[in-house]
Amino acid sequence: MMLLLTFALAATQPEARSGPSKAELAAAFDAAPEVMAPASMRADTIHSVRCRAFEEEPTEYRCRFKASDADGRLRRRSAIVALGKDGWVLLSLK
C-alpha cells in the first residue's frame, strides 16, 4: 500500500527541469534574431549542453555548450535562457 501511495505521489509531481534540450535551445535561438545577430545555430550543430538554474531565479538558466562554427570547428558558448509560459526564451549569448 505504501509503495503504491509513494508512486502515485511521484507521478503527480511536476518534473524537475535541468534546462532546455538541444532542440529547445535551438528553437530559442531561432526565436531571438536580435540576440543572435548574424549567427544562427541549428540543433544538429549544438553539442554537450549543460544548464544550471540561477538560485535567485529558478526559471532562468545558464547553459554552457559547444557549437560547430561555419568551418565545422567546435567552439565553447554560453547562453542565458528563461522558461516562459510559451517555451524557452534566449536572454543572452556569448
Secondary structure, DSSP 8 states (H G I E B T S, - for coil): -HHHHHHHHHHHS-----S--HHHHHHHHHT-HHHHTT----GGGEEEEEEEEETTEEEEEEEEEEEE-TTS-EEEEEEEEEEETTEEEEEEE-
